């Protein structure tokens, strides 16, 4: 069964602390969970773990527990009542999965971590799996809850995470790596909190306050284009989608521009804070959950905060296309024609195909106004994504074969899995043919590569012959698991652009390996960072 159990009190409002050592403690005073692949757990010496288990667990009990494990694909065993537990990850994964088995880490924590106010997770893995494992742990501890019992609890809850490294390069984790894990974890949990928050709280006004808070933390003042200003400046896509809502739409930009930058990268996030479908209204079974339609913008915000904190060497702009697709007297109608920021006209034949309209304005701004070399747009764009690539893998559509490969590799490195869509505009873009405008906003044939076509609509506004790199990542299904947000996309962006970071761990999980780099050649370094 996919999804996480309902969030219980033991998971909500938890402070995560990543430490080089969790220290020794009696499991009765500090319950704990050991996690790892069975071969890795067998490589751990009793001397490394006995201080966390004694006097409750003996070496014989530890060895007997390991010997009893038969993961299929996972297994777990209590070591001492419900105070100490071993969880075993799959020993092997397929080529389309992450070697870290990230999804199973989150599941095992949900189901096996003992209760308490002071707990520990000891995860045994290789150094290359630390980043993905930390992000997977973070997904297990959502921040948002409005359960009345949570507001009555005053005790602080802490979960301390320690990594025991095996295999090559198994030295201790240093302070720099711990800081990176903390930043990535905060980014994942921030994105998940925004996505989990309903629209009566997380409207466009509130989302802008979230962006301002991140900007203040980083010393960046956001640029905000809002309401009627959008219309006046020609942002017909964002304005047309959000004009019927109580809280006006907005385009918000956070910009990081270091002096030594060699290129300009723009991340564009779809931030539909609620999607009723507009006048092409959704049904009573398909509308619940549409608070998650801001998942792309939430991921961009979480990733931007984390990567700038860790030191980003190039120009990086985060664009947030914010709107509520609402119903009202001012709502866009099917048959309306809007001119978007690209100057192209769009005949609306489905108001529920709104995400591509706001993103088209966003990517055009990235190219025209910011001079982007690389544009990544991230969005909960199509329900068809879940059919095309499933509930765990985001779909990637790009004009660059190298970047398609890089996205897949980055997904395996960080646990935010990705799989390619067909990129073939010469066959698919005719789906948007209009008799009265440059294009329609929804396809004629919904059985013809829907997710690919939706992405191509966005690309058409910067042009299929645009010389830069354009990558579209559709995260509609993996943005949540069950009724909880996952923070998907944060780890992916951090990994994908790891080579532009000053952080050693992000460099390590970058899809471009060190063997491809000539560190003696500054020009080669520039070209390397231009690739990824």
RODO-2510 file (C-alpha; in nm, 4 decimals, decimal comma):
residues 532
     n   res          X          Y          Z
     1     x     0,0000     0,0000     0,0000
     2     x     0,1467     0,3318    -0,1009
     3     x     0,1552     0,6275     0,1317
     4     x     0,2390     0,6982     0,4912
     5     x     0,0212     0,6223     0,7913
     6     x    -0,1650     0,9179     0,9340
     7     x     0,0759     1,1427     1,1170
     8     x     0,0696     1,0611     1,4841
     9     x     0,1821     1,2685     1,7763
    10     x     0,5227     1,1022     1,7707
    11     x     0,5968     1,2456     1,4242
    12     x     0,4565     1,5989     1,4452
    13     x     0,6479     1,9049     1,5672
    14     x     0,9807     1,7259     1,5879
    15     x     1,3190     1,8963     1,5880
    16     x     1,5676     1,7007     1,3742
    17     x     1,9334     1,7187     1,4727
    18     x     2,2094     1,5714     1,2552
    19     x     2,5171     1,4909     1,4636
    20     x     2,8493     1,3196     1,4081
    21     x     2,7594     1,1073     1,7115
    22     x     2,4276     1,0686     1,8860
    23     x     2,6142     0,9673     2,2001
    24     x     2,5506     0,6717     2,4279
    25     x     2,2284     0,6259     2,6228
    26     x     2,0082     0,3595     2,7747
    27     x     1,7285     0,2818     2,5227
    28     x     1,4762     0,3250     2,8045
    29     x     1,5727     0,6912     2,8351
    30     x     1,6338     0,7417     2,4636
    31     x     1,4504     0,4990     2,2326
    32     x     1,6197     0,4401     1,8993
    33     x     1,5885     0,2897     1,5534
    34     x     1,8744     0,1337     1,3584
    35     x     1,8353     0,1448     0,9801
    36     x     2,0420     0,0007     0,6991
    37     x     2,0806    -0,2649     0,4351
    38     x     2,1454    -0,6038     0,5944
    39     x     2,5004    -0,6455     0,4524
    40     x     2,5889    -0,3012     0,5879
    41     x     2,4451    -0,3758     0,9319
    42     x     2,6547    -0,6936     0,9463
    43     x     2,9657    -0,4806     0,8836
    44     x     2,9072    -0,2747     1,1973
    45     x     3,1161    -0,3849     1,4947
    46     x     2,9391    -0,4376     1,8259
    47     x     3,1802    -0,1878     1,9807
    48     x     3,0306     0,0835     1,7552
    49     x     2,6747     0,0348     1,8810
    50     x     2,6901    -0,1190     2,2283
    51     x     2,6882     0,2154     2,4078
    52     x     2,3515     0,2966     2,2507
    53     x     2,1972    -0,0398     2,3459
    54     x     2,3439    -0,1530     2,6775
    55     x     2,2397    -0,2588     2,9337
    56     x     1,9130    -0,3610     2,7642
    57     x     2,0536    -0,5380     2,4589
    58     x     2,3445    -0,7826     2,4531
    59     x     2,5764    -0,8610     2,1627
    60     x     2,4102    -1,2018     2,1311
    61     x     2,0673    -1,0400     2,0943
    62     x     2,2029    -0,7965     1,8342
    63     x     2,3576    -1,0761     1,6267
    64     x     2,0497    -1,2974     1,6635
    65     x     1,8265    -1,0140     1,5414
    66     x     2,0429    -0,9582     1,2336
    67     x     2,0457    -1,3318     1,1595
    68     x     1,6662    -1,3461     1,1734
    69     x     1,6128    -1,0752     0,9112
    70     x     1,4677    -1,1696     0,5720
    71     x     1,3912    -0,8386     0,3964
    72     x     1,1230    -0,8624     0,1262
    73     x     1,1736    -0,5824     0,0433
    74     x     1,2121    -0,4605     0,4066
    75     x     1,2008    -0,6177     0,7503
    76     x     1,2142    -0,5039     1,1122
    77     x     1,2767    -0,6565     1,4509
    78     x     1,2468    -0,5218     1,8072
    79     x     1,5655    -0,5521     2,0097
    80     x     1,4156    -0,4518     2,3445
    81     x     1,0391    -0,4117     2,3868
    82     x     0,9410    -0,0983     2,1897
    83     x     1,2503     0,0990     2,2899
    84     x     1,5045    -0,0312     2,0371
    85     x     1,4283    -0,1548     1,6860
    86     x     1,6242    -0,2601     1,3761
    87     x     1,4778    -0,1770     1,0359
    88     x     1,6306    -0,3410     0,7298
    89     x     1,6264    -0,1792     0,3860
    90     x     1,6241    -0,3682     0,0544
    91     x     1,9661    -0,5184    -0,0163
    92     x     1,9256    -0,4542    -0,3875
    93     x     1,7363    -0,1991    -0,5925
    94     x     1,6643    -0,1765    -0,9637
    95     x     1,8375     0,0637    -1,2005
    96     x     1,5444     0,3076    -1,1822
    97     x     1,5615     0,3356    -0,8040
    98     x     1,7993     0,5166    -0,5714
    99     x     2,0776     0,3023    -0,4186
   100     x     1,9835     0,4664    -0,0885
   101     x     1,6331     0,3076    -0,1041
   102     x     1,5076     0,6476     0,0108
   103     x     1,1344     0,5712    -0,0066
   104     x     1,1795     0,2691     0,2194
   105     x     1,3752     0,4758     0,4738
   106     x     1,0776     0,7073     0,5155
   107     x     0,8348     0,4163     0,5432
   108     x     1,0392     0,2305     0,8034
   109     x     1,0760     0,5405     1,0191
   110     x     0,7013     0,5950     1,0028
   111     x     0,6233     0,2398     1,1071
   112     x     0,9139     0,1457     1,3354
   113     x     1,0483     0,4508     1,5194
   114     x     0,9619     0,4224     1,8895
   115     x     0,7708     0,6998     2,0616
   116     x     0,9140     0,9489     2,3078
   117     x     1,0349     1,3056     2,3394
   118     x     1,4047     1,2249     2,2920
   119     x     1,4816     0,9611     2,0280
   120     x     1,7616     0,8614     1,7943
   121     x     1,7927     0,7204     1,4439
   122     x     2,1193     0,5444     1,3607
   123     x     2,1491     0,4866     0,9876
   124     x     2,4208     0,2633     0,8443
   125     x     2,5126     0,3424     0,4844
   126     x     2,7877     0,4437     0,2440
   127     x     2,9019     0,8037     0,2235
   128     x     2,7429     0,8477    -0,1215
   129     x     2,4028     0,7646     0,0295
   130     x     2,4129     1,0063     0,3227
   131     x     2,2479     1,2993     0,1422
   132     x     1,9564     1,0968     0,0029
   133     x     1,9085     0,9219     0,3379
   134     x     1,8965     1,2517     0,5294
   135     x     1,6339     1,3921     0,2930
   136     x     1,4314     1,0702     0,3251
   137     x     1,4448     1,0961     0,7049
   138     x     1,3225     1,4562     0,6842
   139     x     1,0119     1,3514     0,4909
   140     x     0,9024     1,1374     0,7829
   141     x     0,8635     1,4396     1,0112
   142     x     0,6116     1,6884     0,8699
   143     x     0,5766     2,0238     1,0393
   144     x     0,2152     2,1156     0,9618
   145     x    -0,0655     1,9999     1,1862
   146     x    -0,3878     2,1526     1,3115
   147     x    -0,4831     1,8689     1,5441
   148     x    -0,6099     2,0233     1,8658
   149     x    -0,4082     1,7788     2,0742
   150     x    -0,0859     1,9094     1,9187
   151     x    -0,1528     2,2624     2,0421
   152     x    -0,1959     2,1347     2,3967
   153     x     0,1405     1,9603     2,4025
   154     x     0,4201     2,1729     2,5386
   155     x     0,7090     1,9268     2,5510
   156     x     0,9843     1,9562     2,2928
   157     x     1,0468     1,6524     2,0772
   158     x     1,3912     1,5831     1,9408
   159     x     1,5170     1,3161     1,7042
   160     x     1,8945     1,2890     1,6791
   161     x     2,0297     1,1357     1,3590
   162     x     2,3710     0,9697     1,3385
   163     x     2,5268     0,8135     1,0294
   164     x     2,7551     0,5128     1,0679
   165     x     2,9511     0,4899     0,7440
   166     x     3,0692     0,1671     0,5850
   167     x     3,2581     0,0864     0,2662
   168     x     3,5027     0,3231     0,1028
   169     x     3,5638     0,6657     0,2513
   170     x     3,4023     0,5676     0,5804
   171     x     3,5683     0,8292     0,7972
   172     x     3,3701     1,0470     1,0373
   173     x     3,1144     1,2991     0,9134
   174     x     3,2501     1,6506     0,9538
   175     x     3,0777     1,9734     1,0552
   176     x     3,0522     2,0942     0,6937
   177     x     2,8558     1,7870     0,5908
   178     x     2,6286     1,8132     0,8932
   179     x     2,5520     2,1749     0,8047
   180     x     2,4603     2,0732     0,4504
   181     x     2,2299     1,7991     0,5797
   182     x     2,0642     2,0490     0,8117
   183     x     2,0078     2,2975     0,5271
   184     x     1,8696     2,0291     0,2952
   185     x     1,6443     1,8916     0,5686
   186     x     1,5089     2,2377     0,6484
   187     x     1,4394     2,2939     0,2781
   188     x     1,2525     1,9644     0,2409
   189     x     1,0416     2,0256     0,5510
   190     x     0,9700     2,3868     0,4508
   191     x     0,8416     2,2746     0,1108
   192     x     0,6304     1,9992     0,2660
   193     x     0,4819     2,2383     0,5222
   194     x     0,3747     2,4847     0,2522
   195     x     0,2183     2,2082     0,0435
   196     x     0,0365     2,0596     0,3451
   197     x    -0,1106     2,3962     0,4492
   198     x    -0,4651     2,4541     0,3171
   199     x    -0,5543     2,7592     0,1106
   200     x    -0,7539     2,9285     0,3867
   201     x    -0,4088     2,9791     0,5416
   202     x    -0,1653     2,9431     0,2495
   203     x    -0,3117     3,1924     0,0029
   204     x    -0,0978     3,4067    -0,2286
   205     x    -0,0511     3,6708     0,0439
   206     x     0,0808     3,4078     0,2851
   207     x     0,3039     3,2478     0,0237
   208     x     0,4623     3,5858    -0,0458
   209     x     0,5319     3,6201     0,3272
   210     x     0,7051     3,2800     0,3177
   211     x     0,9215     3,4045     0,0292
   212     x     0,9994     3,7274     0,2151
   213     x     1,1019     3,5287     0,5232
   214     x     1,3473     3,3217     0,3182
   215     x     1,4749     3,6392     0,1532
   216     x     1,5304     3,8028     0,4918
   217     x     1,7197     3,4972     0,6122
   218     x     1,9481     3,5186     0,3072
   219     x     1,9738     3,8985     0,2909
   220     x     1,7731     3,9193    -0,0334
   221     x     1,4823     4,1540    -0,1016
   222     x     1,2310     3,9919    -0,3395
   223     x     1,0931     4,1607    -0,6500
   224     x     0,7115     4,1436    -0,6496
   225     x     0,4829     4,2100    -0,9475
   226     x     0,1248     4,1804    -0,8314
   227     x    -0,2426     4,2165    -0,9265
   228     x    -0,3165     4,4821    -1,1858
   229     x     0,0563     4,5440    -1,2327
   230     x     0,0768     4,1966    -1,3851
   231     x    -0,1877     4,2926    -1,6373
   232     x    -0,0184     4,6228    -1,7142
   233     x     0,3200     4,4571    -1,7711
   234     x     0,1751     4,1928    -2,0014
   235     x     0,1695     3,8831    -1,7780
   236     x    -0,1577     3,7608    -1,9254
   237     x    -0,1052     3,4030    -1,8117
   238     x    -0,0571     3,4623    -1,4386
   239     x    -0,3116     3,7453    -1,4300
   240     x    -0,5743     3,5523    -1,6263
   241     x    -0,5518     3,2495    -1,3985
   242     x    -0,5641     3,4391    -1,0689
   243     x    -0,7807     3,7445    -1,1371
   244     x    -1,1024     3,5933    -0,9947
   245     x    -0,9548     3,5140    -0,6528
   246     x    -0,9866     3,7233    -0,3361
   247     x    -0,6085     3,7320    -0,3020
   248     x    -0,4452     3,8661    -0,6188
   249     x    -0,1914     3,6703    -0,8262
   250     x     0,1777     3,7573    -0,8223
   251     x     0,5138     3,6949    -0,9830
   252     x     0,7833     3,6997    -0,7149
   253     x     1,1578     3,6796    -0,7781
   254     x     1,4448     3,6022    -0,5408
   255     x     1,7872     3,6719    -0,6944
   256     x     2,1318     3,5531    -0,5858
   257     x     2,4023     3,7213    -0,7957
   258     x     2,7605     3,6512    -0,6797
   259     x     3,0434     3,8476    -0,8419
   260     x     3,2255     3,5436    -0,9823
   261     x     2,9207     3,3973    -1,1600
   262     x     2,9785     3,2400    -1,5018
   263     x     2,6177     3,1701    -1,5978
   264     x     2,2581     3,2510    -1,5079
   265     x     2,0263     2,9794    -1,3815
   266     x     1,6541     3,0338    -1,3247
   267     x     1,4223     2,8038    -1,1316
   268     x     1,0543     2,8661    -1,2070
   269     x     0,7935     2,7199    -0,9711
   270     x     0,4227     2,6743    -1,0295
   271     x     0,2470     2,8190    -0,7239
   272     x    -0,1250     2,7583    -0,7678
   273     x    -0,2262     2,7818    -0,4024
   274     x    -0,5599     2,6204    -0,4858
   275     x    -0,6976     2,4800    -0,8085
   276     x    -1,0734     2,4562    -0,8358
   277     x    -1,0298     2,4086    -1,2097
   278     x    -1,1859     2,7495    -1,2678
   279     x    -1,5053     2,7520    -1,4735
   280     x    -1,3983     2,4121    -1,6133
   281     x    -1,4547     2,3084    -1,2552
   282     x    -1,3226     1,9917    -1,0967
   283     x    -1,5566     1,7346    -0,9437
   284     x    -1,6104     1,6632    -0,5749
   285     x    -1,3689     1,3687    -0,5815
   286     x    -1,0908     1,5347    -0,7831
   287     x    -1,0809     1,8766    -0,6148
   288     x    -0,9764     1,7660    -0,2635
   289     x    -0,5985     1,7756    -0,2438
   290     x    -0,5620     2,0696    -0,4815
   291     x    -0,3922     2,2669    -0,2030
   292     x    -0,0885     2,0744    -0,3318
   293     x    -0,0857     2,2542    -0,6663
   294     x     0,1817     2,4895    -0,5309
   295     x     0,4287     2,2024    -0,4890
   296     x     0,6650     2,3270    -0,7600
   297     x     0,6968     2,6745    -0,6103
   298     x     0,7354     2,5272    -0,2604
   299     x     1,0200     2,3028    -0,3801
   300     x     1,1934     2,5943    -0,5527
   301     x     1,1714     2,7993    -0,2320
   302     x     1,3090     2,5209    -0,0120
   303     x     1,5904     2,4432    -0,2554
   304     x     1,6818     2,8094    -0,3083
   305     x     1,7119     2,8648     0,0667
   306     x     1,9299     2,5580     0,1122
   307     x     2,1595     2,6039    -0,1860
   308     x     2,2270     2,9740    -0,1262
   309     x     2,3054     2,8999     0,2388
   310     x     2,5602     2,6416     0,1292
   311     x     2,7239     2,8808    -0,1164
   312     x     2,6123     2,8958    -0,4810
   313     x     2,8744     3,0144    -0,7314
   314     x     2,6505     3,1263    -1,0198
   315     x     2,3618     3,3664    -1,0702
   316     x     2,0502     3,1940    -0,9413
   317     x     1,6992     3,3366    -0,9663
   318     x     1,3927     3,1718    -0,8116
   319     x     1,0654     3,2709    -0,9800
   320     x     0,7348     3,2008    -0,8107
   321     x     0,4234     3,2118    -1,0297
   322     x     0,1512     3,2511    -0,7663
   323     x    -0,2233     3,2422    -0,8245
   324     x    -0,5444     3,0846    -0,7003
   325     x    -0,7474     2,9313    -0,9829
   326     x    -1,0838     3,0367    -0,8494
   327     x    -1,4414     3,0836    -0,9694
   328     x    -1,6164     3,4207    -0,9748
   329     x    -1,7558     3,6986    -1,1940
   330     x    -1,4046     3,7874    -1,3119
   331     x    -1,2959     3,4321    -1,3868
   332     x    -1,1440     3,3455    -1,7233
   333     x    -1,3984     3,1728    -1,9482
   334     x    -1,3402     2,8974    -2,2017
   335     x    -1,3158     3,0740    -2,5415
   336     x    -1,1373     3,3767    -2,3904
   337     x    -0,8127     3,4693    -2,5609
   338     x    -0,5185     3,5945    -2,3534
   339     x    -0,1903     3,7413    -2,4655
   340     x     0,0937     3,6025    -2,2571
   341     x     0,4234     3,7700    -2,1672
   342     x     0,5828     3,6050    -2,4719
   343     x     0,3523     3,8093    -2,6980
   344     x     0,1774     3,4915    -2,8141
   345     x    -0,2002     3,4595    -2,7932
   346     x    -0,3722     3,1635    -2,6295
   347     x    -0,7323     3,0535    -2,6778
   348     x    -0,8580     2,9059    -2,3513
   349     x    -1,0390     2,5787    -2,4107
   350     x    -0,9880     2,4432    -2,0580
   351     x    -0,9504     2,6682    -1,7535
   352     x    -0,8259     2,3648    -1,5616
   353     x    -0,5074     2,3669    -1,7727
   354     x    -0,3865     2,6737    -1,5851
   355     x    -0,0413     2,5770    -1,4610
   356     x     0,1126     2,5947    -1,8068
   357     x    -0,0224     2,9485    -1,8472
   358     x     0,1502     3,0847    -1,5371
   359     x     0,4714     2,8943    -1,6144
   360     x     0,4768     3,0236    -1,9714
   361     x     0,4919     3,3765    -1,8327
   362     x     0,7576     3,2669    -1,5825
   363     x     0,9963     3,1051    -1,8306
   364     x     0,9551     3,3952    -2,0734
   365     x     1,0499     3,6411    -1,7984
   366     x     1,3490     3,4204    -1,7173
   367     x     1,4767     3,4460    -2,0741
   368     x     1,3761     3,8014    -2,1683
   369     x     1,4423     3,9864    -1,8442
   370     x     1,6967     3,7730    -1,6584
   371     x     1,9082     3,6485    -1,9498
   372     x     1,8867     3,2850    -1,8426
   373     x     2,1313     3,0257    -1,9737
   374     x     1,9453     2,7432    -1,7994
   375     x     1,5750     2,7396    -1,7114
   376     x     1,4211     2,4730    -1,4884
   377     x     1,0461     2,4821    -1,4396
   378     x     0,9006     2,2602    -1,1697
   379     x     0,5287     2,1974    -1,1391
   380     x     0,2468     1,9714    -1,0311
   381     x     0,1330     2,0039    -1,3907
   382     x    -0,0664     1,7005    -1,5059
   383     x    -0,2578     1,4130    -1,3560
   384     x    -0,1275     1,2183    -1,6536
   385     x     0,2237     1,2349    -1,5066
   386     x     0,1278     0,9681    -1,2551
   387     x     0,0153     0,7446    -1,5397
   388     x     0,3261     0,8141    -1,7482
   389     x     0,5983     0,7743    -1,4832
   390     x     0,4125     0,6688    -1,1695
   391     x     0,3758     0,7847    -0,8121
   392     x     0,7423     0,7862    -0,7176
   393     x     0,9186     0,9190    -1,0284
   394     x     0,8779     1,2759    -1,1496
   395     x     0,8616     1,3228    -1,5270
   396     x     1,1325     1,5241    -1,7035
   397     x     1,0968     1,6859    -2,0451
   398     x     1,3907     1,8773    -2,1865
   399     x     1,5472     2,0088    -2,5079
   400     x     1,8835     1,8633    -2,3964
   401     x     1,9731     1,4949    -2,3971
   402     x     2,2620     1,5636    -2,1579
   403     x     2,0273     1,7241    -1,9083
   404     x     1,7768     1,4425    -1,9408
   405     x     2,0500     1,1981    -1,8388
   406     x     2,1696     1,4347    -1,5643
   407     x     1,8191     1,4616    -1,4141
   408     x     1,7801     1,0838    -1,3972
   409     x     2,1219     1,0448    -1,2358
   410     x     2,0567     1,3296    -0,9910
   411     x     1,7307     1,1610    -0,8919
   412     x     1,9105     0,8364    -0,8119
   413     x     2,1748     1,0247    -0,6142
   414     x     1,9296     1,2219    -0,3997
   415     x     1,6218     0,9965    -0,3768
   416     x     1,3871     1,2303    -0,5714
   417     x     1,3462     0,9900    -0,8624
   418     x     1,2995     1,1108    -1,2206
   419     x     1,2160     0,9441    -1,5528
   420     x     1,2126     1,0973    -1,9036
   421     x     0,9118     1,1889    -2,1149
   422     x     0,9067     1,1898    -2,4941
   423     x     1,0391     1,5212    -2,6311
   424     x     0,9106     1,5539    -2,9865
   425     x     0,7530     1,8956    -3,0542
   426     x     0,7311     1,8368    -3,4306
   427     x     0,4849     1,5518    -3,3668
   428     x     0,3037     1,6718    -3,0569
   429     x     0,2682     2,0504    -3,0605
   430     x    -0,0028     2,0405    -3,3268
   431     x    -0,2340     1,9246    -3,0463
   432     x    -0,2678     2,2940    -2,9517
   433     x    -0,3764     2,4217    -3,2936
   434     x    -0,6264     2,7090    -3,2767
   435     x    -0,8241     2,8684    -3,5603
   436     x    -0,8322     3,2095    -3,3928
   437     x    -0,5150     3,2382    -3,1794
   438     x    -0,1542     3,1232    -3,1825
   439     x    -0,2506     2,8181    -2,9815
   440     x    -0,5044     2,6669    -2,7445
   441     x    -0,4072     2,5844    -2,3877
   442     x    -0,5250     2,2218    -2,3829
   443     x    -0,4732     1,9325    -2,6204
   444     x    -0,7195     1,8089    -2,8792
   445     x    -0,6438     1,4418    -2,8084
   446     x    -0,6007     1,3549    -2,4420
   447     x    -0,4695     1,0102    -2,5377
   448     x    -0,1614     1,1523    -2,7088
   449     x     0,1277     1,2050    -2,4631
   450     x    -0,0596     1,4492    -2,2395
   451     x     0,2276     1,5227    -2,0022
   452     x     0,4731     1,5787    -2,2868
   453     x     0,2304     1,8113    -2,4620
   454     x     0,1704     2,0147    -2,1463
   455     x     0,5426     2,0705    -2,1085
   456     x     0,5784     2,1621    -2,4764
   457     x     0,3184     2,4354    -2,4307
   458     x     0,5524     2,5997    -2,1784
   459     x     0,8568     2,5610    -2,4032
   460     x     0,6761     2,7104    -2,7022
   461     x     0,6732     3,0498    -2,5315
   462     x     1,0527     3,0702    -2,5287
   463     x     1,0719     2,8914    -2,8640
   464     x     1,1756     2,5382    -2,9530
   465     x     1,4878     2,6841    -3,1144
   466     x     1,5944     2,8717    -2,7979
   467     x     1,9689     2,8002    -2,7633
   468     x     1,9726     2,7604    -2,3846
   469     x     1,8863     2,4598    -2,1703
   470     x     1,5200     2,4186    -2,0774
   471     x     1,4094     2,1471    -1,8356
   472     x     1,0501     2,0832    -1,7292
   473     x     0,9923     1,8618    -1,4237
   474     x     0,6360     1,7439    -1,3553
   475     x     0,6010     1,6384    -0,9905
   476     x     0,2221     1,6003    -0,9705
   477     x     0,2246     1,2526    -0,8130
   478     x     0,5473     1,2377    -0,6078
   479     x     0,4667     1,5735    -0,4405
   480     x     0,2619     1,3718    -0,1923
   481     x     0,2404     1,0234    -0,0452
   482     x    -0,1041     0,9465     0,0875
   483     x    -0,2382     1,2619     0,2488
   484     x     0,1023     1,4092     0,3332
   485     x     0,3403     1,6231     0,1311
   486     x     0,6876     1,4853     0,0637
   487     x     0,8874     1,8018    -0,0063
   488     x     0,9753     1,6440    -0,3405
   489     x     1,1972     1,8503    -0,5668
   490     x     1,4188     2,0162    -0,3062
   491     x     1,6791     1,7395    -0,2977
   492     x     1,6571     1,7054    -0,6771
   493     x     1,7449     2,0695    -0,7422
   494     x     2,0253     2,0615    -0,4842
   495     x     2,1764     1,7529    -0,6465
   496     x     2,1212     1,8635    -1,0057
   497     x     2,3146     2,1847    -0,9469
   498     x     2,5621     2,0422    -0,6983
   499     x     2,8600     2,1357    -0,9158
   500     x     2,7648     2,5027    -0,8927
   501     x     2,7775     2,4799    -0,5141
   502     x     3,0707     2,5452    -0,2851
   503     x     2,9544     2,2568    -0,0673
   504     x     3,1561     1,9303    -0,0920
   505     x     2,8564     1,7042    -0,0252
   506     x     2,6436     1,8691    -0,2951
   507     x     2,9396     1,8350    -0,5310
   508     x     2,9518     1,4644    -0,4488
   509     x     2,5844     1,4019    -0,5282
   510     x     2,5965     1,6087    -0,8461
   511     x     2,5162     1,4083    -1,1607
   512     x     2,8500     1,5105    -1,3090
   513     x     3,1166     1,3011    -1,1421
   514     x     3,4657     1,4082    -1,0477
   515     x     3,6104     1,1849    -1,3154
   516     x     3,4642     1,4236    -1,5741
   517     x     3,6394     1,7265    -1,4285
   518     x     3,9772     1,8767    -1,5043
   519     x     4,0395     2,0820    -1,1915
   520     x     4,3590     2,2290    -1,3393
   521     x     4,1724     2,4056    -1,6166
   522     x     3,9581     2,7034    -1,5175
   523     x     3,7969     2,7115    -1,8611
   524     x     3,7072     2,3452    -1,8286
   525     x     3,5601     2,4216    -1,4860
   526     x     3,3426     2,6925    -1,6394
   527     x     3,2199     2,4571    -1,9116
   528     x     3,1589     2,1856    -1,6558
   529     x     2,9354     2,4105    -1,4525
   530     x     2,7597     2,5189    -1,7676
   531     x     2,6605     2,1572    -1,8232
   532     x     2,5387     2,0865    -1,4722
***
